[in-house]
Amino acid sequence: MKHLPKHLQPRYRYLAVEFTLAHERSVTREEFQKACWVSARQLLGDTGSANCGLQVVKFTFNNEHGKAIVRVRRNTESKARAAIACIAKISDTPAFIFIRGTSGTVRSCEEKYLHGPSL
């Protein structure tokens, strides 16, 4: 099967997200991904959340503080930012979400907003 031509491939943007949990508890990438999907579905509905295509690309978590890079489709960044900002709990643990910025590549997202490519 042939690949799609470059002009037909979907374009993506990357959101730099930092979060803090209210209680000492570890969070996995899957739990954060599920929280993103649930929040997007509640705010945007099924079709809106499907159009955004939220996907966690990179994730780290240390001592109540986490960082993530979330991939979204181009031209849906504002909806995705709103959906992620509405996350109040991650696996029944209160969470505080900070969206640091938007970028066109994973590398520039790390360097600009998450303090270097160490993620």
C-alpha positions as CSV (number, residue, x, y, z in Angstrom):
1,M,0.0,0.0,0.0
2,K,1.3,3.4,-1.0
3,H,2.0,6.3,1.4
4,L,-0.1,9.4,1.2
5,P,1.5,12.3,-0.6
6,K,2.9,15.0,1.7
7,H,0.1,17.5,1.0
8,L,-2.6,15.0,2.0
9,Q,-1.0,13.9,5.3
10,P,-2.5,15.3,8.5
11,R,-0.6,18.2,10.1
12,Y,0.0,18.3,13.8
13,R,0.9,20.8,16.6
14,Y,2.3,19.9,20.0
15,L,1.2,21.3,23.3
16,A,3.6,21.5,26.3
17,V,1.7,20.6,29.4
18,E,2.9,20.7,33.1
19,F,0.8,19.5,35.9
20,T,0.9,19.1,39.7
21,L,-1.1,16.7,41.8
22,A,-2.6,17.7,45.1
23,H,-1.6,14.4,46.8
24,E,1.5,12.2,46.7
25,R,0.6,9.6,44.1
26,S,2.2,8.5,40.9
27,V,0.4,8.9,37.6
28,T,1.1,6.8,34.5
29,R,1.0,8.0,30.9
30,E,-2.2,6.0,30.3
31,E,-4.0,7.7,33.2
32,F,-3.1,11.1,31.9
33,Q,-4.1,10.1,28.3
34,K,-7.5,8.9,29.7
35,A,-8.0,12.2,31.6
36,C,-7.3,14.2,28.4
37,W,-9.8,12.1,26.4
38,V,-12.5,12.3,29.0
39,S,-12.1,16.1,29.4
40,A,-12.2,16.6,25.6
41,R,-15.3,14.4,25.2
42,Q,-17.1,16.3,28.0
43,L,-16.3,19.7,26.6
44,L,-16.3,19.1,22.8
45,G,-18.5,16.0,22.4
46,D,-17.6,12.9,20.4
47,T,-17.0,14.5,17.0
48,G,-15.1,17.5,18.4
49,S,-12.8,15.3,20.5
50,A,-12.2,13.0,17.5
51,N,-11.3,16.0,15.3
52,C,-8.7,17.2,17.9
53,G,-7.0,13.8,18.0
54,L,-5.4,14.3,21.4
55,Q,-2.4,11.9,21.9
56,V,0.2,12.0,24.6
57,V,3.6,11.8,22.8
58,K,6.0,12.2,25.7
59,F,5.4,11.9,29.4
60,T,7.4,12.2,32.6
61,F,6.3,12.3,36.3
62,N,8.4,12.9,39.4
63,N,7.3,13.7,42.9
64,E,3.8,15.1,42.3
65,H,5.0,17.1,39.2
66,G,4.6,15.9,35.6
67,K,5.4,17.1,32.1
68,A,3.8,16.0,28.9
69,I,3.8,16.8,25.2
70,V,0.3,16.3,23.7
71,R,-0.1,16.0,19.9
72,V,-3.2,17.7,18.3
73,R,-4.3,18.3,14.8
74,R,-3.6,21.7,13.3
75,N,-6.4,24.3,13.5
76,T,-7.8,22.6,16.6
77,E,-5.2,23.9,19.1
78,S,-7.5,26.3,20.9
79,K,-10.1,23.6,21.4
80,A,-7.5,21.2,22.6
81,R,-6.0,23.8,25.0
82,A,-9.5,24.4,26.5
83,A,-10.1,20.7,26.9
84,I,-6.8,20.0,28.6
85,A,-7.2,23.1,30.8
86,C,-10.6,21.7,32.0
87,I,-8.9,18.6,33.5
88,A,-9.6,18.7,37.3
89,K,-8.7,15.2,38.3
90,I,-6.4,12.5,37.1
91,S,-7.5,9.1,38.3
92,D,-9.6,10.6,41.1
93,T,-6.7,12.8,42.3
94,P,-7.0,16.6,42.1
95,A,-4.7,18.0,39.5
96,F,-3.5,21.5,38.5
97,I,-2.8,21.8,34.8
98,F,-0.6,24.4,33.2
99,I,-0.3,24.7,29.4
100,R,3.1,26.2,28.6
101,G,2.7,26.7,24.9
102,T,2.2,25.4,21.4
103,S,4.8,24.4,18.8
104,G,5.1,22.8,15.4
105,T,7.6,20.1,16.3
106,V,8.3,17.9,19.4
107,R,11.9,19.1,19.6
108,S,11.0,22.8,19.6
109,C,8.2,22.2,22.1
110,E,10.7,20.6,24.5
111,E,13.4,23.3,24.0
112,K,11.0,26.3,24.3
113,Y,8.6,25.3,27.0
114,L,9.9,22.3,28.9
115,H,13.5,23.6,29.4
116,G,15.6,21.5,27.1
117,P,15.4,18.2,25.2
118,S,15.7,16.1,28.4
119,L,12.1,15.0,28.5
